[in-house]
């Protein structure tokens, strides 16, 4: 089996690397924050002292980092100078597609392989090994990385060559995040009308208003009183920015998303940036002067 390196053990990286380790892929991991590494070591993984060490010792290196400045720094300054020829770099972060293109070109110029495999679905899916991957890779690199993706997820889409995965992810998150804001506004209005939230969700889920936030996200997060991330509003704001920047350079108007990005900015300005994106509901109820609705506790 190939030697696996994993860099970035945050809310997503930690459970994903843990699932690799549990499924028989020995991991050597690194994060600037030692907390994440400790979780892997507890499962029998090895801790690296530096990115260079991960690069030198791995056949395949996965990165799960916040945004393109971190991916650029880790891959271009840390992995490329130290990796052996033929090493495969697999970036699973959500970043600017143009940064993916730049990183992919530098990696390939150094005689290494590059795959973008950003992740759909939520952190709770990552915990259960139920990630969805949108993969950009050559057919050979796709086959090489597939067994590891299968250890972390249940659904793997090969979207095209390197760069196609991240573009699909930007498209996916555009809709998922703009829709999150729309759900927050909708439930704020329902609360202001005095409607029961459980009944409201039940009805919306039975009409064309239905969507994933109402089915699987809000009921287990904000409506259950849990606004710890999950997926941070700060990261969701970043992702809408990725769609808007790409679209702008291609002269594609994204009107709803532009409005939604400023709504998320407003939530960030009021201290919600580090909270789960479903907490847009709490931010909106706050603004509207309505008590934020909660589902009755099941216990
Ligand atoms: P996070 O902030 O919890 O984790 C990022 C980790 O990277 C942290 O542990 C941080 O210490 C580490 N890190 C930062 N700079 C580093 C460096 N230079 N070297 C080593 N480690 C470094 O974020 P997350 O929620 O795990 O998200 C990671 C990526 O996945 C983001 O691009 C996000 O948009 C995307 N994503 C998140 C979710 C979600 O639901 N949370 C879902 C799909 C995709």
Boltz pocket constraint, residues with backbone or C-beta under 6 A from the ligand:
constraints:
  - pocket:
      binder: B
      contacts: [[A, 7], [A, 8], [A, 9], [A, 10], [A, 11], [A, 12], [A, 13], [A, 30], [A, 31], [A, 32], [A, 33], [A, 36], [A, 64], [A, 65], [A, 66], [A, 67], [A, 70], [A, 73], [A, 74], [A, 92], [A, 93], [A, 94], [A, 95], [A, 119], [A, 120], [A, 121], [A, 122], [A, 123], [A, 230], [A, 231], [A, 232], [A, 235], [A, 239]]
      max_distance: 6.0
